Amino acid sequence: MKNLILHIGSHKTGTTSIQRALLEAEEPLKNCNYELFKTQNIKGNRSKSGNAWGWIDLGKKKEYLDPLRNGLGGKVPNPKVLTEYLFNSRQDNIIMSSEGFSWIFDDNEIKTLHNFLNKKFKVRIIVYLRRQDKQIISHHQQGAKTASLPACSYYGGTSRAIPHNKTNYYEYLDYNKKMSKWANHFGTENIIIRVFEKDRLKNNDVVCDFMNSIGLSHINIASLRMNESDGFERTKIGHLLNMSNLNGPISSLIRNSANNSGKSSPSREDAMKFYEKYRKSNIDLNRTFNICPDNEAIFDDDFSSYPTVSKDLWNEGNSNRAILNIFNAIKELDKLDANFLKNAAIKLEGNDLKLSLELMKMAHLLKPNGPLIKKKLAAYQKILTSQKKIS
């Protein structure tokens, strides 16, 4: 029987940094009979990031993440195939990492996953938890980066630092309820819960802490800070762009032109009120898993980092600056040449018609009355629509 370490997140707790570090430590891990599971999905594709996200299903792309939006969560649709891929790994100790597992809310989904994995593995679950107010603020900020991220769908359309409260948030943020489901099937003794607070991490570093928690503290891996949150203006603009459904190059241009300094933050009072909803759940979690003997609610009660008055609203100064940055971004479009884009699209017709369509769309934005551009744009769309129907 092999050993499996299942790292299930949570989001915004250094998961990307851990995955990147494990990728770069392939040889040291191999020398210790360990390896990071890099098979990305049922097709056998290899993950370049170390994140096994492809095994977790959050809904069909067309109605993206509706299960999350409705509080239903994700699932592992092919646990049997996943188990086979894992068991075929070369080493006896396998690490599988993905914050996608933190979206699994249904007890039956966890039970099914356990039933398959338990046949061939001794499984340990490791999860990092962050105080709920800090978790939702950072996670919601991440959702501003693109509308395709799960966080964008889950927290909905708002540009405030703490999104409007919804009952389904408890599925993600009630750690006691969530971790109890994993413990019911995998066993409390096989659940490793770590607190994502700098002074509670080994060497104040999440990668060092992870390696120590799984018994590999002797492997020295450099840690990189990955996937950090954006600043005030870029976060606000990002949420608004997501709500507008504006995509493509113009959206990217506007996002990247936004100022990235400062942070969007609620008031101290609002942060404390939000956290208070989960404090009792944290106490219950601590009683079950004995995470922190010195603090019954697990996390620190320091809210001094928050301002007295919220800093997540526009004022005359920062709104004017944001608008000017958008205008300056639009000015960059003037530097593009519609004829150049048109000619490039025509040259690519025989090789990549989808790319030709995108280039012609950009040319049309710059020269909306160009007769050849309109003619080609209509022709590309007609051909691609026809091909889609046939397929």
C-alpha positions, -999 to 999 in steps of 0.1 A, spaced: 0 0 0 13 34 -10 11 67 9 -8 97 -4 -6 132 9 -37 151 -3 -31 189 -1 -66 205 -4 -58 242 -1 -74 265 10 -73 293 -16 -50 322 -8 -29 303 17 3 299 -2 -9 269 -23 7 282 -55 40 288 -37 39 252 -23 32 237 -57 60 257 -75 85 247 -48 75 210 -51 79 212 -88 114 226 -85 124 199 -59 117 169 -81 151 153 -76 153 158 -38 118 144 -34 127 114 -56 157 107 -34 133 104 -5 109 82 -24 84 110 -29 69 127 -59 45 154 -68 15 140 -88 16 159 -121 -11 141 -141 -35 169 -148 -66 151 -159 -82 119 -172 -65 124 -205 -31 120 -189 -20 155 -196 9 168 -174 5 198 -152 31 225 -157 21 242 -125 19 213 -101 -18 220 -95 -40 189 -101 -70 211 -106 -82 192 -137 -96 163 -116 -121 186 -99 -153 195 -118 -170 227 -110 -197 227 -137 -199 231 -174 -181 260 -190 -213 275 -206 -230 280 -172 -196 285 -155 -195 274 -119 -232 273 -113 -227 246 -87 -206 270 -67 -230 299 -73 -258 278 -58 -237 264 -29 -235 229 -43 -198 227 -47 -176 206 -69 -168 169 -73 -142 144 -85 -161 128 -114 -135 101 -121 -122 88 -87 -115 53 -101 -93 66 -129 -76 91 -106 -68 63 -81 -52 43 -109 -31 72 -122 -20 79 -86 -11 42 -79 10 41 -112 33 68 -98 69 57 -96 74 65 -60 58 50 -29 49 84 -15 28 107 -36 18 144 -30 -14 156 -48 -21 193 -44 -50 214 -55 -71 240 -38 -99 227 -61 -106 202 -34 -117 230 -11 -148 235 -33 -161 200 -25 -190 205 0 -210 173 -5 -204 146 21 -212 118 -5 -185 132 -29 -159 130 -2 -171 95 8 -169 83 -28 -134 97 -32 -123 80 1 -137 47 -9 -116 46 -40 -84 60 -26 -86 39 6 -83 7 -14 -47 15 -24 -34 43 -2 -28 53 33 -42 89 30 -33 120 49 -51 153 43 -33 186 48 -51 219 47 -41 255 55 -68 277 70 -69 315 73 -91 336 95 -124 340 77 -123 378 73 -88 377 58 -98 347 37 -128 362 20 -111 396 14 -81 380 -3 -101 354 -22 -126 380 -34 -97 402 -46 -83 373 -65 -117 370 -83 -111 405 -97 -83 393 -119 -106 375 -144 -142 365 -147 -132 329 -153 -119 323 -117 -141 304 -93 -139 332 -68 -155 356 -92 -185 334 -96 -188 324 -60 -187 359 -44 -207 376 -71 -208 411 -85 -195 436 -60 -164 457 -58 -165 461 -20 -137 445 0 -161 421 17 -187 409 -8 -224 409 1 -231 381 25 -247 350 12 -257 319 31 -237 296 7 -204 313 19 -208 291 50 -201 261 28 -166 274 21 -159 294 53 -174 272 80 -141 253 85 -155 230 112 -184 219 90 -161 214 60 -132 196 78 -156 174 98 -168 159 65 -133 150 55 -126 136 89 -157 115 89 -143 94 61 -105 98 62 -103 98 100 -95 127 123 -60 113 130 -53 117 92 -62 153 90 -34 179 93 -47 214 99 -23 243 97 -30 279 105 -20 304 78 -5 331 100 31 341 95 42 336 131 25 302 133 44 289 102 78 272 105 105 298 98 75 321 90 73 304 56 45 283 42 67 261 21 90 253 50 59 246 71 44 223 45 76 203 42 79 200 80 42 190 83 47 160 60 80 149 75 104 163 49 118 193 68 154 181 59 147 190 22 156 227 18 133 243 -8 134 280 -16 100 297 -13 87 322 -38 58 346 -32 32 337 -58 -3 348 -68 -4 380 -47 -34 402 -46 -38 433 -67 -40 469 -54 -71 491 -47 -77 505 -82 -68 474 -102 -91 453 -79 -120 477 -82 -116 480 -120 -112 442 -123 -145 435 -105 -163 461 -127 -149 446 -158 -161 412 -147 -196 426 -141 -195 442 -176 -186 409 -193 -159 428 -213 -132 403 -224 -103 402 -248 -75 426 -255 -93 458 -245 -102 443 -211 -66 432 -205 -54 467 -216 -77 484 -191 -68 460 -162 -31 464 -167 -33 502 -170 -49 505 -136 -28 517 -107 -18 487 -85 -8 504 -52 -27 503 -19 -53 478 -9 -90 476 -8 -100 472 28 -132 472 49 -134 490 82 -122 474 114 -158 471 126 -170 454 94 -142 429 95 -149 420 131 -186 416 124 -179 393 95 -155 372 115 -178 369 145 -202 347 124 -175 320 123 -158 323 157 -180 296 174 -174 272 145 -136 278 149 -139 269 186 -157 237 177 -130 229 151 -103 234 177 -120 211 202 -122 183 176 -87 186 161 -67 203 189 -51 227 165 -42 255 190 -43 247 227 -34 284 236 -63 300 216 -98 284 217 -108 302 185 -76 291 167 -68 324 150 -55 356 165 -80 383 175 -59 412 162 -79 435 139 -55 465 142 -44 462 105 -78 474 94 -85 511 91 -112 528 113 -129 539 81 -133 515 52 -109 520 22 -129 501 -4 -150 530 -18 -142 555 -46 -136 591 -38 -130 621 -61 -92 616 -62 -89 579 -69 -120 577 -92 -105 605 -114 -72 588 -115 -89 555 -125 -108 572 -153 -77 589 -166 -59 556 -166 -87 541 -186 -85 570 -211 -48 566 -214 -52 528 -220 -77 536 -248 -52 560 -263 -29 530 -268 -54 516 -293 -46 545 -316 -11 532 -320 -25 500 -335 -29 500 -373 -62 486 -386 -47 478 -420 -19 458 -403 -44 438 -383 -66 432 -414 -37 420 -435 -24 398 -407 -58 382 -404 -61 376 -441 -26 359 -442 -36 336 -414 -69 325 -430 -56 291 -442 -38 283 -409 -59 296 -380 -93 310 -388 -102 316 -352 -71 338 -348 -80 356 -380 -114 363 -366 -99 378 -334 -75 400 -354 -103 411 -377 -124 420 -347 -96 443 -335 -93 458 -369 -131 464 -369 -129 482 -336 -103 506 -350 -120 510 -384 -157 501 -380 -167 514 -415 -140 496 -434 -158 476 -462 -133 448 -466 -130 444 -428 -168 441 -424 -169 416 -453 -142 394 -440 -155 396 -404 -189 383 -416 -173 356 -437 -151 343 -409 -181 342 -385 -202 323 -410 -176 297 -417 -168 291 -380 -205 288 -372 -210 263 -400 -180 243 -388 -193 243 -352 -227 230 -363 -211 202 -383 -189 191 -354 
